[in-house]
Amino acid sequence: QVHLVESGGGLVLPGGSLRLSCAASGSIPTMWTMGWYRQAPEKQREWVIGISSDDMTNNRDSVKGRFAISKDNAKMTFYLQMNNLKPEDTAIYYCVFYSIRNEYWGQGTQVTVSS
């Protein structure tokens, strides 16, 4: 089992920045993939950005150049740095952890971009 705890959401002005954190604990496998999804009101959940245990990263086009994912292996904590935020980035953001056999989801954190 892997337990995820997210933090860092909030209200920010357009053009502002936020950093989300996702702390993983429990039985962490050697090989994994971790990512962030988001779900805006009345929209389907969508994948945003991901990183693997061998440091491969990928992201959706709409956040390219604005969002970055990183990790602290010692703390087993993952970060989503979001810059130049736009109103369309408003959503609940979820971290997800994939092992070969399972997936685990965080509780979600609200990000609101509004003036």
N, C-alpha and C positions, 0 to 999 in steps of 0.2 A: 504493500500500500504506500502511496505517496500522498502527502497532504500539502495543499497549496494555500497560502495566505497572501492576498493582494492588499496593496495600499497605494495611496498617492493620488486618487482622483480628486476632482473638485471643479470649481467654476473658474473659468479663465476668459480673458478678453480675446477676441480674434487677433491673431498674430502673436499670441503669447505662447508660453511653454509649460509643459507638465512632465513629470517623470513618474511613471508607475513602477511599482516593485512587486515581485512575486517570489515569495520565499518558499522553497520546497523542502520538505522533511520526510523522513521515513526510509523506506528501502529504495534507495536510488540506484538504478542499474547503471552499468558501464556505458551502454549505448542508449541514447534517448534523443527525442526532438521536443522542443518546447516552443510554444507559439502564443500569440495573442489573437483573439477574436473580438469582434465588437457587434453589438446589436442596437441599432437605432430604433426609436419608436415606430411601430407598425412596419418594420422591415425585417427581413431575414438576417440571421446571424451570418457574419462574413469574416473570413480569415483576413488578418492584417499583416502579420510579420512573424517570422520564425527563425529559430537557430537550432543547430544540432550539436551533439556532444563533440563533434570534430570541427566546430566553429563555422560551419556553412550557414549562411543566412540568406533569406529571401523575403520579399515583401510585395504587397499589391502595388500596382502602378500609382494609385491615387495618393500614396503616402511616400513615394520615392523621393529622396532628398529632404524630407521633413521628419520622418520617424527613423529611429535607429534602435536596434535591440542589442543588448550586451548581457554578460553574465559575470558573476563573481563565484568562481568555483569553490573557494574556501568557505563562503557563506551559503553556497547553493542558492543563490538569489539571482533572479533575472530582472532586467530593467527594460522599460520601454521609454525612451526619451522622445518626446513629441514636441516639435518646434513648429513655428508658424501655423499654429492651429487655426482651423476654419470652422465655421458653424456646422458644416456637414460632417465634422469629426465627432459631433455630439453623439454619445452612445454609452451603453454600459460595456465596459471592457473586461474580458475574461482571459485569464491565462489558462493554458492547457498543457499538460505534460504527457507525452507519449512514450511508452516503452514498447517493446516488441509485441507484447500481449495485451496491454491495457492502455487506457487513457484516463486522465484525472483532470478535473476542472476546479478552478478557483471559484470563489463566491461572487465575483464580479465587483467592479468599482465604477461609479458614475463619473463620466467626464462631460462637462457642459461648457460649450464655447459660445459665449453670448456677450453682447454689449449692453 
